[in-house]
Amino acid sequence: MDSKIVIFSVCTLDFSPDMSYLVSGDADGKCYVWDWNTTKLYKKFKN
């Protein structure tokens, strides 16, 4: 059995005003926008 360890350090979380998206930022300067209804990554930004 193969296993994979993923370490992800979240620095901040916030929701869009209509609660349809979750935005997270990490220590590497990346920003992720998640579709809250589908739980899929909508967009990724790098600073």
N, C-alpha and C positions, 0 to 999 in steps of 0.2 A: 504494500500500500504506500503510495507516494503522498507526502504531506507538504503543504506549502504554508509558510508563516509570512504574514503580511503585517508590517508595522506602519501605521499611519498616524502621524501626530497632528491632531486638529487643534488649531489655535483659536478659531472663532466659528460660531454658527449663527445663522439668522434666517428668518423666513421672509418671503416676499409679502407685501401688504395683503394680498388676497389668499395667502397661505398655500399657493400652488407650487412654489419652488422653495427649496432649501439651499442656502449658500454656505459653503464651508471654505475656510482658508487654512493653509498649513504653514509650517515653519520655513519651507523652501520657497515661499512666495507664490505658490499656486492657489488658484481660486477655482472651486468647482460649483457648478449650478446643477442641482438635482431636481428632476420632476418628482414632486412629492407623491403624486397619484400613482405613477408607474414605477417609482423607485429607481429609475434609470438616469444615468448621467446625461444631462442636457447639453452642457458646454463646459469647457475647461480653459482657463486663462493662466498664463505664466507671466510673472512680473519681470 
